[in-house]
Amino acid sequence: MAERRTTVDDVEPHTEEVLTEEVCHESDLQEGQMMEVEVGQHKVLLVRSGGVYSAIGNSCTHYGAPLSKGALSGGRVRCPWHGACFNVKTGDIEEYPGLDCVAHHKVNPVFLQSLKQPKRVKAMGRRVPAITHTVLLVGGGPAALVCAETLRQENYGGRIIMITKDDLPPYDRTKLSKAMNTENDSILLRRMEFFHEYDIEVWMNKEVKFVNTDKKTVMLNDSSQHHYDQLLIATGSRARDLECPGADLENVTLLRILQEKKVKFYMKDCVTEIKGENGKVKEVILKSGVVLPADIVIAGIGVIPNSEFLFGSSVNLDSRNMVIVDKFMKTNVPDVFSAGDVTSFPLAAYENQRVSLGHWHLAQTQGRVAALNMLNKPAEMKSVPFYWTVLAGKSIRYAGYGEGYTQVILKGKVEELKFLAFYVKDDEVVAAASLNSDPAVSQFAERIAAGKQTTKEQAESEDLSWLKLP
């Protein structure tokens, strides 16, 4: 049965078509279960939790993964692909890397009303002209973007300025290392119209050269100086240069990750020289003596933080020049915060061990935490590291923090391109990785988030039902 009617949105009046359909019998969905249902031509996630039915959009707002294949725990569902989390009652995003919320639908035990909207932007305020307070965001990546959006979502009415040396507004940098044919428009996280609508100034092709925390000013590469009331340092990191003869030849470029088929690995070796002819690459010399003919050299040998502009300032850096922050993303200087790849922060789920992790979703979460604390709304950085990459067209997931692991327990076979690996340290599983084994890594991430310890004995068991939380 279906019913159609017109409704009016309370925030921005417009008409939307509403569908009401019978989607299942009450007995079809048991406590703690979820399922994908169709309403009209739309995929909806139906959940039964705590004796209550709820329904949200089934497509993750990041890359469109089916949430019905993810991990359900504690009133939220975690995406099986990249770890984004959504509240099953409201559809609100609770963990990144997605930016938008999923649609929320009205539901009773057998009938479901669905608005025709796959995702939604959280309600956001705008600048209030009478407020002179200014938040300056140094950097144009995910941390700065989420910080700006969170400020407006929390009805901050002051001025927001984002300064980036890029010639584009914030874009999805992760796609650059996984696809070779991306167009600028296809990787933008938000279009300029979005920033104009919510009064977020984006200053492109500009770079901060120095910060004076006593005067609360920054100096740009054009020698202009600008005042701030609160500052976010979110300048990220850059690819580390090759340091060998020939590194300055043409066709030598930098990239963090390269997706390429038919790749041959030379393990426990390193590049000692790149030889060229007529200024272009001809061959690469390895320490072992192996000579590799080459037309192009792409280096992915780690990153270094973009923090040189802080040298001589009052902001504390560690031995690697990372900005030191606490669990609130505060630096040692009042009103100066930092987020993203440039930071050294305490990892809550691992006894507050201080780490520097260049994970996309962690940068977003840190941007949100920083924004809330700017507004004196206490929030702590508690996210579980969740990482993904693509190699030879295959997606690999990773959750946790496995530094110092001493053993790997492997389920499945790598050569069959289907496995689940547990990384063990001191008889405890500290991280998990998988290929074609969804949603195992998402389930493991939810265990960490819930404070559940996973033992070596559990990982060795043939029965992995413990992965799913009740």
C-alpha positions in Angstrom: 0.0 0.0 0.0 1.3 3.5 -0.7 0.2 7.0 0.2 1.4 10.2 -1.3 1.1 13.6 0.1 2.9 17.0 0.2 4.7 18.3 3.3 6.4 21.5 4.2 9.9 21.7 5.7 10.0 23.9 8.8 13.5 25.3 8.1 13.5 26.1 4.4 10.0 25.8 3.0 9.7 23.5 0.1 7.6 20.6 -0.9 8.7 17.0 -0.7 7.0 13.8 -1.7 6.4 11.3 1.1 5.9 7.6 0.6 4.3 5.3 3.1 4.8 1.6 2.6 4.5 -1.7 4.4 8.1 -3.1 4.3 8.1 -6.2 6.5 6.4 -8.2 9.1 7.4 -7.4 12.7 8.8 -10.9 13.1 11.2 -10.4 10.2 13.5 -8.2 12.2 14.8 -9.4 15.6 16.3 -7.4 18.3 19.8 -6.0 17.4 19.3 -6.7 13.7 19.1 -4.4 10.6 18.0 -4.9 7.1 17.8 -3.0 3.8 14.3 -2.3 2.5 12.9 -0.5 -0.5 10.5 2.4 -0.3 9.6 3.5 -3.7 12.9 3.3 -5.5 14.9 4.3 -2.4 17.1 2.1 -0.2 16.4 2.4 3.5 18.1 0.9 6.5 15.5 -0.5 9.0 16.9 -1.2 12.5 15.4 -2.8 15.6 17.3 -1.8 18.7 16.2 -1.6 22.3 12.8 -2.8 21.2 12.4 0.3 19.0 12.3 0.4 15.2 14.1 3.2 13.4 14.9 3.9 9.7 17.7 5.9 8.1 19.2 6.1 4.6 21.1 3.0 3.7 23.9 4.7 1.6 26.9 6.1 3.4 27.3 9.7 2.5 31.0 9.2 2.0 31.3 6.8 -1.0 27.9 5.2 -1.0 28.6 2.0 0.8 25.5 0.0 2.0 25.2 0.5 5.7 23.2 -2.7 6.0 26.5 -4.5 5.5 28.2 -2.6 8.3 28.4 -3.0 12.1 25.5 -2.2 14.4 26.4 -1.3 17.9 25.4 1.1 20.7 22.7 2.9 18.7 24.8 3.6 15.7 25.9 1.8 12.5 29.5 1.9 11.2 30.1 1.9 7.5 31.8 -1.4 6.3 34.1 0.4 3.9 35.6 3.4 5.6 34.3 3.5 9.1 31.9 6.4 9.1 29.2 6.1 11.8 25.6 7.2 11.8 23.0 7.4 14.6 20.3 4.9 13.8 17.6 7.1 15.3 18.4 10.5 13.8 20.7 9.7 10.9 23.2 12.2 12.2 26.9 11.5 11.4 28.9 10.6 14.5 32.2 9.5 13.0 33.8 10.6 9.8 35.0 10.4 6.9 31.6 11.4 5.5 30.5 15.0 5.9 26.7 14.8 5.6 24.1 13.0 7.6 21.8 10.3 6.1 18.1 10.8 5.8 15.9 10.0 8.8 12.5 8.3 8.2 9.4 7.9 10.3 8.6 4.3 11.1 6.1 2.2 13.2 6.3 -1.6 13.5 5.2 -2.2 9.9 4.8 1.1 8.1 7.6 3.4 7.0 7.4 6.9 5.7 10.3 8.0 3.5 11.2 11.5 2.3 12.9 11.5 -1.1 16.3 12.7 0.1 19.4 10.5 0.1 21.4 12.7 2.5 21.1 16.0 4.4 23.4 18.8 5.6 23.1 19.6 9.3 21.4 22.9 10.0 23.9 25.7 10.0 23.8 29.3 11.0 25.5 32.3 9.4 27.6 35.2 10.4 26.0 37.9 12.6 27.4 41.3 11.4 27.5 42.8 14.9 29.8 40.0 16.1 33.5 40.9 15.5 35.0 37.7 17.0 37.2 36.0 14.4 38.3 32.3 14.1 41.2 31.9 11.7 41.7 28.4 10.2 45.2 27.9 8.8 45.0 25.1 6.2 42.4 24.0 3.7 42.0 20.2 4.4 39.4 18.1 6.2 40.3 19.3 9.7 39.8 23.0 8.8 36.6 22.2 6.8 34.9 20.3 9.6 36.0 22.9 12.1 34.3 25.6 10.1 31.1 23.6 9.5 30.9 22.6 13.2 31.2 26.3 14.3 28.3 27.2 12.0 26.3 24.1 13.1 26.7 25.3 16.7 25.4 28.8 15.6 28.7 30.6 16.0 28.0 34.0 14.5 31.5 35.4 14.2 33.8 35.6 11.2 35.4 32.4 9.9 38.4 32.7 7.6 40.1 29.6 6.1 43.6 30.2 4.6 44.9 27.7 2.2 47.9 27.7 -0.2 45.9 25.5 -2.6 44.1 27.1 -5.6 41.0 25.0 -4.8 38.6 25.0 -1.8 38.9 21.8 0.4 38.9 18.6 -1.8 39.1 14.9 -1.3 42.9 14.3 -1.4 42.5 10.6 -0.8 41.3 10.2 -4.4 44.5 11.6 -5.9 46.5 8.5 -4.9 43.8 6.0 -6.0 42.7 7.4 -9.4 44.8 9.0 -12.2 42.0 10.7 -14.1 40.2 12.9 -11.5 38.8 16.3 -12.4 38.9 19.2 -10.0 35.1 19.4 -9.8 34.8 15.7 -9.0 36.9 15.9 -5.8 35.6 19.0 -4.2 34.2 18.3 -0.7 32.1 21.5 -0.9 31.6 23.9 -3.7 32.2 27.6 -3.3 28.5 28.3 -3.2 28.4 26.4 0.0 31.0 28.6 1.7 29.2 31.7 0.4 25.9 30.5 1.7 27.2 30.0 5.3 29.6 33.0 5.4 32.8 31.0 5.5 35.6 32.9 3.8 38.1 30.9 1.9 41.4 32.6 1.1 43.1 30.6 -1.6 46.7 30.8 -2.9 47.8 32.3 0.5 50.2 30.9 3.0 50.9 31.8 6.7 54.5 32.5 7.2 54.5 33.4 10.9 52.2 33.4 14.0 52.5 36.0 16.7 50.6 34.5 19.6 51.2 37.5 21.9 49.5 39.9 19.5 47.2 37.3 18.0 48.2 38.0 14.5 49.4 36.0 11.5 51.6 37.2 8.7 51.0 35.9 5.1 53.3 35.4 2.2 52.3 38.8 0.8 53.5 40.4 4.1 49.9 41.3 5.2 49.0 40.8 8.8 45.6 39.6 10.1 44.2 39.4 13.6 42.5 36.4 15.1 40.6 35.7 18.4 41.0 31.9 18.1 43.3 30.0 15.8 43.3 26.5 14.3 46.6 25.1 13.0 45.6 22.5 10.4 48.3 22.7 7.8 48.8 19.0 7.4 51.9 17.4 6.0 53.7 17.1 2.7 55.4 14.3 0.8 59.0 13.7 1.9 61.5 14.4 -0.9 63.9 11.9 -2.2 67.4 12.6 -1.0 69.7 11.0 -3.6 71.6 12.1 -6.7 69.2 12.6 -9.6 66.1 13.4 -7.5 65.8 16.7 -9.3 65.5 15.1 -12.8 62.3 15.4 -14.9 59.7 12.7 -14.4 60.5 12.3 -10.7 57.4 13.1 -8.7 56.0 12.5 -5.3 52.9 10.5 -4.3 51.9 8.9 -1.0 50.3 5.8 -2.5 50.2 4.4 -6.1 47.6 2.1 -7.4 49.2 0.1 -10.2 48.9 -3.5 -11.4 51.9 -5.7 -12.1 54.0 -4.2 -9.4 57.3 -5.9 -8.4 58.6 -5.2 -4.9 62.2 -5.0 -4.0 62.2 -5.6 -0.2 64.8 -4.5 2.2 66.4 -2.3 -0.4 66.6 1.4 -1.1 67.3 3.9 -3.8 70.9 5.3 -3.8 70.8 7.2 -7.2 68.6 8.1 -10.1 70.5 8.5 -13.4 69.3 10.5 -16.3 69.9 11.4 -19.9 69.2 14.8 -21.3 67.7 15.8 -18.0 65.2 13.0 -17.8 65.1 9.8 -15.8 66.8 6.8 -17.4 67.4 4.3 -14.6 67.3 3.8 -10.8 70.2 2.4 -8.8 69.4 0.4 -5.7 71.7 -0.2 -2.7 71.8 -3.9 -3.6 73.3 -3.0 -7.0 70.1 -3.7 -8.9 69.6 -1.3 -11.9 66.0 -0.6 -12.8 65.3 1.1 -16.2 62.7 3.8 -15.7 60.8 6.5 -17.6 59.0 7.9 -14.5 59.8 7.7 -10.8 57.1 8.1 -8.3 58.2 8.4 -4.6 56.1 7.6 -1.6 58.5 7.6 1.3 56.5 9.3 4.1 55.6 12.8 5.0 56.9 15.8 7.1 54.6 18.3 8.9 54.0 21.7 7.5 54.9 23.5 10.7 57.9 25.6 9.7 55.9 28.8 10.1 55.6 28.1 13.8 59.4 28.1 14.3 60.2 30.9 16.8 56.6 31.1 18.0 55.3 30.2 21.4 53.5 27.0 20.1 55.2 23.8 21.4 56.4 21.3 18.8 57.8 17.8 19.4 61.1 16.4 18.1 59.5 15.8 14.7 58.1 19.3 14.6 54.5 18.1 15.2 52.2 20.4 17.1 51.6 19.1 20.6 47.9 19.1 21.6 45.9 17.6 24.5 42.7 15.6 24.2 40.8 18.8 23.6 43.0 19.7 20.6 44.4 22.6 22.6 48.1 23.7 22.3 50.1 25.2 25.1 49.0 28.6 24.0 45.5 29.9 25.0 43.1 30.2 22.0 45.4 28.3 19.7 44.2 24.8 18.6 45.6 22.3 16.2 44.1 19.4 14.2 45.0 16.9 11.5 48.3 15.5 10.2 50.4 18.2 11.7 49.5 17.2 15.3 50.8 14.9 18.0 47.9 13.9 20.2 46.9 11.4 22.9 45.1 8.3 21.6 42.4 7.7 24.1 41.6 4.1 23.2 45.3 3.2 23.7 45.9 4.6 27.2 46.5 8.1 25.8 49.7 7.1 24.0 50.9 10.1 22.1 50.8 9.5 18.4 50.9 11.3 15.0 48.5 9.6 12.6 47.7 10.9 9.1 44.2 9.4 8.9 41.6 11.3 7.0 38.7 10.7 9.4 40.9 11.5 12.5 41.6 14.9 11.0 37.9 15.5 10.6 37.1 14.4 14.1 39.9 16.6 15.5 38.5 19.6 13.6 35.1 19.0 15.2 36.6 18.6 18.7 38.6 21.8 18.3 35.5 23.8 17.2 33.4 22.6 20.1 36.2 23.5 22.6 36.6 26.9 20.9 32.9 27.4 21.9 33.5 26.2 25.5 31.5 23.1 24.8 33.9 20.4 26.2 34.6 17.6 23.9 37.4 15.0 23.8 39.2 13.2 21.0 38.1 9.6 21.4 37.9 8.2 17.8 39.3 4.9 16.9 41.9 5.0 14.0 40.3 3.6 10.9 42.3 3.5 7.6 41.7 2.3 4.1 43.6 2.1 0.9 43.3 0.7 -2.6 46.0 -1.5 -4.1 45.7 -3.1 -7.5 42.0 -2.3 -7.5 41.4 -4.0 -4.1 40.3 -2.2 -0.9 42.1 -2.9 2.3 40.6 -1.9 5.7 42.6 -1.3 8.9 41.4 -0.3 12.4 43.3 0.2 15.6 46.9 1.1 16.4 49.4 -1.7 15.8 52.7 -0.2 16.5 55.0 -2.7 18.3 52.9 -5.7 17.4 54.7 -9.0 17.8 52.5 -11.5 16.0 49.9 -11.6 13.2 47.1 -14.1 13.3 45.8 -14.6 9.8 42.3 -15.8 8.9 41.9 -16.8 5.2 44.6 -16.6 2.6 46.4 -13.5 1.2 47.0 -15.2 -2.2 43.2 -15.7 -2.5 42.6 -12.0 -1.9 40.4 -12.8 1.1 41.7 -12.5 4.6 41.3 -11.0 8.1 44.5 -10.3 10.0 44.8 -9.6 13.8 47.8 -7.8 15.1 48.8 -9.0 18.6 50.9 -7.2 21.3 51.3 -8.6 24.8 48.5 -11.2 24.2 46.1 -8.5 23.2 44.8 -7.7 19.7 45.6 -4.1 19.0 44.7 -3.8 15.3 42.9 -5.6 12.5 43.2 -5.5 8.7 41.1 -7.2 6.1 40.5 -7.7 2.4 37.1 -8.8 1.1 36.0 -9.7 4.7 33.6 -6.9 5.5 32.3 -5.9 8.0 35.0 -7.5 10.3 37.2 -4.5 10.6 34.2 -2.2 11.3 33.1 -4.6 14.0 36.6 -4.6 15.5 36.6 -0.8 15.5 33.3 -0.8 17.4 34.7 -3.2 20.0 37.6 -0.8 20.6 35.2 2.2 20.8 33.1 0.3 23.4 36.2 -0.3 25.5 36.2 -4.1 24.8 39.5 -5.9 25.0 40.2 -8.6 22.4 42.5 -11.4 23.4 45.0 -13.5 21.4 42.9 -16.5 22.3 39.8 -15.0 20.8 41.6 -14.1 17.6 43.0 -17.7 17.3 39.5 -19.2 17.7 37.6 -20.5 14.6 34.5 -19.0 16.0 34.6 -15.2 15.4 31.1 -14.5 16.7 32.7 -12.4 19.4 33.4 -9.7 16.8 29.7 -8.7 16.9 28.8 -6.7 20.0 25.4 -7.5 21.6 
